[in-house]
Amino acid sequence: MVEMKADAERMAQQHPAFADWAFEDGHLLVGGIPVGQLAQRLGQTPFYAYDREKITARVKALRAALPKAVRLHYAIKANPMPAVVQHLSGLVDGFDIASANELDVALDAGMSDAHISFAGPAKTDAELKRAIAGGIVVELESLSEMDRCAKAGDSLGMTPRVAVRVNPDFKLRGSGMHMGGGPSQFGVDAEMVPEMLSRLAGLGLAFEGFHIFGGSQNLSAEAVAVAEDQIADLAIRLADHALTPVRHLNIGGGFGIPYTPKDKAFDLPLVGARLHETVEKLGRALPGTAVIVELGRYIVGEAGVYVCKVIDRKISRGQVYLVTDGGLHHQLAATGNFGQGIRRNYPVAIASHYGEEPVETVNVVGCLCTPIDLLADKISVPRADVGDLVAIFQSGAYGRTASPSRFLSHPEAKEALV
Ligand SMILES: *Cc1c(COP(=O)(O)O)cnc(C)c1O
């Protein structure tokens, strides 16, 4: 037992992400099952395994920190596995979708159409029709999309429910991926919104509210709190121009998760406390407006691992290479090629010698014929041989479906919700 504790502490020291995961007899456990057994059950490596309890716990933590009045939405594109979405349908208040196929997943999971909204550029007429027929809220990204949406509603004999996605006139600081502030394909420039609102009602559209999303993977809770307050102020300003009440305001999210040992975990209590003030202000200015926070990565990102198998172990000019059956075709982001400026290792461990003392420095690579297929650069690990399993942590969001799975025509990764 004492030895076990020392092993756990050693893992936590290597990377805070490891501290949250249990292991037994040198095997990482997902949902209480050793990853080796999971590999047998799934009949293959590589695979993604998502821990149901961790997802549930994260939503609970969010509920505890955020004001009660805030509605929590899950952004499906972070992880659209139907079982994951189904699990979340009983935990969150709504879903945000980014394609008509995500609409199918959202509705199949049992979420009420009233609490699903569809954002994203380049919605086709066919997608707009599917969304309107599904009774969900269309987040308008441009004035011309508004016109097409009205036409689609006419052709169906239905009144489309719409919200206006606003491109704010300020930038969110500290965000990994900016999605507003300057010129953008996302949303309607804040200064054009009054004109849009004046035309909207005449087109036979039902106005629901505003959606203002500042960016993704923000680790600065202070920056998020400031942005949320600025977003509230902007919505209050724009609401003056709406002909009907603002029924909801989606203030985005973008809460980040730590990937490197230096990344500090997102300060959720701070954002929660500050949001209480923002929500109160909104309640005074816009009584009856529901406030929505939408999150993808923060809800599922830390609940998943990607597991692959060592196929070859070789030494090249003094460096050890663990050559695996995994790679960037399944886990692009872990190789630093998913919009990151600089490549940094994700937390990576030998899942079949988990908790053991590191004895050597290795590179973990994938099976693709490109030097960018590097899963871990010079990490310190226990001895691993052919047949051992490698786990990449923080893989619950933007993993399988955010990777070029057809590249090199290898088999796809499987997924399990455990
Ligand atoms: C991608 C996206 C999200 C989810 O972002 P996370 O960083 O995963 O929380 C939320 N809203 C919109 C509009 C998005 O495009």
The ligand as an SDF file (V2000), in Angstrom:
LIG
                    3D

 15 15  0  0  0  0  0  0  0  0999 V2000
  -15.9610   25.0460  -30.6890 C   0  0  0  0  0  0  0  0  0  0  0  0
  -16.9670   25.9140  -30.0740 C   0  0  0  0  0  0  0  0  0  0  0  0
  -17.2820   25.7680  -28.7160 C   0  0  0  0  0  0  0  0  0  0  0  0
  -16.5710   24.8070  -27.8160 C   0  0  0  0  0  0  0  0  0  0  0  0
  -15.3380   25.3120  -27.4200 O   0  0  0  0  0  0  0  0  0  0  0  0
  -14.5000   24.5950  -26.2610 P   0  0  0  0  0  0  0  0  0  0  0  0
  -13.2310   25.3320  -26.2180 O   0  0  0  0  0  0  0  0  0  0  0  0
  -14.3460   23.1590  -26.6630 O   0  0  0  0  0  0  0  0  0  0  0  0
  -15.2790   24.7200  -25.0100 O   0  0  0  0  0  0  0  0  0  0  0  0
  -18.2570   26.5570  -28.2090 C   0  0  0  0  0  0  0  0  0  0  0  0
  -18.9290   27.4530  -28.9810 N   0  0  0  0  0  0  0  0  0  0  0  0
  -18.6490   27.6100  -30.2860 C   0  0  0  0  0  0  0  0  0  0  0  0
  -19.4050   28.6050  -31.0640 C   0  0  0  0  0  0  0  0  0  0  0  0
  -17.6600   26.8690  -30.8750 C   0  0  0  0  0  0  0  0  0  0  0  0
  -17.3830   27.0420  -32.1630 O   0  0  0  0  0  0  0  0  0  0  0  0
  1  2  1  0
  2  3  1  0
  2 14  2  0
  3  4  1  0
  3 10  2  0
  4  5  1  0
  5  6  1  0
  6  7  2  0
  6  8  1  0
  6  9  1  0
 10 11  1  0
 11 12  2  0
 12 13  1  0
 12 14  1  0
 14 15  1  0
M  END
$$$$
